[in-house]
Amino acid sequence: MATDLRLPTDRIVRPDKDRFLNEVNPFEAMMSRFDRAAELLDLEPGLYRILRHAEKQIIVSVPVAMDNGEIEVYTGYRVLHNTSRGPGKGGIRFDLQVTLDEVKALAAWMTWKCAVVNIPFGGAKGGVVCDPLRLSVGELERLTRRYTAGIISTLGPDSDVPAPDVNTNERVMAWVMDTYSMHKGHTVTAVVTGKPVEMGGSLGRREATGRGCMIVMRQALKHLGMPMRGATVAVQGFGNVGSVAAQLLYREGCKITAIGDRSGAIHNEAGIDVDAAIEHAQKHRSLDGFNTGERISNEELLTADVDVLLPAALENVITTKNAGQIRARIICEGANGPTTAAADAILDEKGIFVIPDILANAGGVTVSYFEWVQDRGGYFWTEDSVNDRLLQIMERSFIDVLELSKRHKVNMRTATYMLAISRVATVHRLRGIYA
Ligand code: NAD
């Protein structure tokens, strides 16, 4: 099937930044978890200081000739948080709410995510402050190419490898790859991942994040002695991550009793026909009008009486305001940052088993790594081979984190950060400080 190069129209609507300013600040959310894990690891003060700082922060002005003849100047960022374990890896987002603080937090998040699944990448992130839905395809292409040229000194298969993120897609990655290749004078496919399959992308990449969620959720149910068959699941977000995870869980015998997207949510105690929901969502680009159950709000979905809650849409949806009402036994964080740091303690008190984002949704970056390996080797794997290797990495990572959490008597989130930080710290100790 040909690659769909359209830009997303059902883009992620991000919550108003002022809503719970301190509770949702992404940098604070990341740092408070980092601090707790660093303290438990008794991290040396010097290493602590190194890991709190981003290695490199680039800010570029991005002038774009608009279709109406005017020149607009956008601001773009690229941050490399830590590259001790390998090239920086992390997406590029186009969004009006992009800030340097946010990009820094997301870059650090990527350092930990890559370390948790033990792939040889560091953490990076980029963004351009813009509203891509107000740009024509030509304007978007010129913006992407000029931004790429602005940050080209950091990019490269051995130094910094971007991927799609909020409001960017395969087509944007194709432009980044082409711009970089034009500067180099030859085609360099491995400079980005999440490319169209026709030009060096990997089979299985589109489904990888949802598949990874299914794998770790299966492990969690097994650990808690709960059968997969018949386990009830509520899924918030029915895009790439949510719909694929829901479909795979459905195939594994789970009962998906609630699903939702930006149009609202549906609840059906008898179980929702996920294949029919996906068909509807593909046809209408939304779940609106898919009425095979009772309509509920997204807030009600989060507190539904289910075995597993899978937030797969937005950040900061589980906060101190609703954490006390959550009834799920397991939360599998498909989205990045769906739980605020302040809400962690409430979930802990309730005994909810949380599979944190940097573990639960790491299937995507894992298959991005496979894409990079395939591009560099010039040899492409079958989808079964991609899925088998993903299964091994996700299962191994879950077990590594679980063992650490038992050994240190900490929750899964803290154990995940401890595992990630200790892996990065070990490499720093081995490499020493270049002077
Ligand atoms: P997507 O754009 O494909 O889907 C997003 C879904 O969220 C859509 O169904 C949309 O309707 C829904 N949504 C938007 N606003 C909403 C709201 N206010 N309430 C409820 N639902 C809402 O995005 P995606 O790729 O599935 O990503 C979802 C989350 O997973 C994001 O946090 C993303 O950062 C994270 N993530 C994605 C990947 C990946 O490979 N796609 C990897 C790691 C993490």
Boltz pocket constraint, residues with backbone or C-beta under 6 A from the ligand:
constraints:
  - pocket:
      binder: B
      contacts: [[A, 8], [A, 10], [A, 11], [A, 12], [A, 13], [A, 205], [A, 206], [A, 209], [A, 236], [A, 237], [A, 238], [A, 239], [A, 240], [A, 241], [A, 242], [A, 260], [A, 261], [A, 262], [A, 263], [A, 298], [A, 312], [A, 313], [A, 314], [A, 315], [A, 334], [A, 335], [A, 336], [A, 361], [A, 362], [A, 364], [A, 365]]
      max_distance: 6.0
